[in-house]
Amino acid sequence: QVQLAESGGGLVQTGGSLRLSCAASGFSFSSSAMGWFRQVPGKEREFVAGINWIDTTYADSVKGRFTISRDNSKNTVYLQMNTLRPEDTAVYCCAAAPGAYSTITYYRNSDKYTYWGQGTQVTVSS
């Protein structure tokens, strides 16, 4: 059974930091591209960051502030979020694209992902 379990969300002040984690099971994590997306009620889901076996890619809105990483020994992907802004407030979800061997920019599109977590709320107060 595939599971993606996010954790680490919460309430933080503007300029603060949070580290999100996504623990994966039930599929081959090490050969999967992983991504983080976020969604605000009434708006479309937005790409945040992606990582494959060798490369990373970021949305322009988070570049230089957020860092995606993975630990294949723990089947976990992380999103370190620094210098948070009120506009970063959203539900953050991780997603997996198993058997993924395309260049990382391919995984900026949510349609390329097969499995999704339930999400964790991040709220940045002004």
Phi and psi in degrees as a GROMACS rama.xvg file:
@    title "Ramachandran Plot"
@    xaxis  label "Phi"
@    yaxis  label "Psi"
@TYPE xy
-76.972  133.846  VAL-2
-138.215  137.485  GLN-3
-127.872  115.959  LEU-4
-120.366  110.246  ALA-5
-86.0967  151.312  GLU-6
-153.845  166.101  SER-7
104.195  -4.90382  GLY-8
-71.2079  171.979  GLY-9
163.447  -164.889  GLY-10
-103.908  130.123  LEU-11
-142.423  153.171  VAL-12
-81.8879  159.245  GLN-13
-52.6887  132.976  THR-14
91.3427  -8.71844  GLY-15
-82.2598  -176.199  GLY-16
-132.035  152.223  SER-17
-143.089  153.016  LEU-18
-123.418  116.28  ARG-19
-92.0633  146.282  LEU-20
-125.208  150.768  SER-21
-137.271  109.374  CYS-22
-91.7092  126.455  ALA-23
-112.47  149.497  ALA-24
-157.063  158.285  SER-25
91.0049  3.83669  GLY-26
-154.217  172.937  PHE-27
-80.006  94.2592  SER-28
-63.8796  -44.3883  PHE-29
-64.8599  -23.7945  SER-30
-102.944  18.8943  SER-31
-112.563  142.634  SER-32
-78.7193  143.655  ALA-33
-124.131  145.55  MET-34
-139.066  158.083  GLY-35
-117.089  133.494  TRP-36
-128.255  161.05  PHE-37
-138.343  153.928  ARG-38
-145.759  137.127  GLN-39
-110.837  139.85  VAL-40
-52.1161  130.745  PRO-41
87.8324  -2.8392  GLY-42
-121.964  161.144  LYS-43
-72.2697  152.905  GLU-44
-62.9726  139.349  ARG-45
-119.606  134.086  GLU-46
-68.1121  138.33  PHE-47
-114.501  -55.1712  VAL-48
-160.043  152.701  ALA-49
-141.616  154.356  GLY-50
-146.591  135.387  ILE-51
-113.455  -147.902  ASN-52
-80.6315  -8.1799  TRP-53
-143.716  -15.5474  ILE-54
-142.479  164.444  ASP-55
-131.09  159.537  THR-56
-147.918  149.158  THR-57
-135.048  150.922  TYR-58
-67.2685  147.58  ALA-59
-58.5855  -32.5417  ASP-60
-68.8035  -18.1107  SER-61
-118.511  -5.50543  VAL-62
-59.7625  131.996  LYS-63
88.7736  -13.4255  GLY-64
-113.387  -34.6876  ARG-65
-108.785  149.073  PHE-66
-135.106  125.23  THR-67
-98.5102  141.498  ILE-68
-150.038  168.361  SER-69
-143.631  151.185  ARG-70
-124.988  100.586  ASP-71
-67.2562  -23.9428  ASN-72
-71.4578  -20.9795  SER-73
-111.599  2.6264  LYS-74
51.2133  46.165  ASN-75
-134.671  139.32  THR-76
-115.925  144.323  VAL-77
-121.557  156.118  TYR-78
-135.001  105.994  LEU-79
-85.9738  121.646  GLN-80
-117.795  116.405  MET-81
-115.855  163.155  ASN-82
47.8193  52.2724  THR-83
-67.4942  147.255  LEU-84
-122.816  157.617  ARG-85
-55.095  -33.6609  PRO-86
-71.7342  -5.9165  GLU-87
-83.3807  -7.06516  ASP-88
-61.3474  125.31  THR-89
-178.117  172.383  ALA-90
-89.198  125.176  VAL-91
-103.118  127.373  TYR-92
-120.836  143.596  CYS-93
-98.9774  156.76  CYS-94
-143.772  154.546  ALA-95
-127.832  140.182  ALA-96
-122.623  90.5486  ALA-97
-65.4431  150.031  PRO-98
62.3101  37.7717  GLY-99
-95.9609  120.121  ALA-100
-129.562  17.8145  TYR-101
-87.9869  168.367  SER-102
-63.5421  155.184  THR-103
-63.4932  -29.8292  ILE-104
-64.168  -23.2756  THR-105
-59.11  -29.2669  TYR-106
-94.8693  18.4532  TYR-107
-80.8821  -11.3114  ARG-108
-100.327  125.667  ASN-109
-62.9276  -23.6951  SER-110
-64.9686  -17.6529  ASP-111
-83.6161  -4.95124  LYS-112
-102.008  142.598  TYR-113
-98.8532  -40.0527  THR-114
-116.536  144.546  TYR-115
-134.998  144.239  TRP-116
-87.0898  175.368  GLY-117
-80.1902  -24.9751  GLN-118
103.783  159.459  GLY-119
-135.618  136.777  THR-120
-80.5719  132.065  GLN-121
-119.816  124.337  VAL-122
-124.947  124.339  THR-123
-112.839  117.544  VAL-124
-89.5565  146.433  SER-125
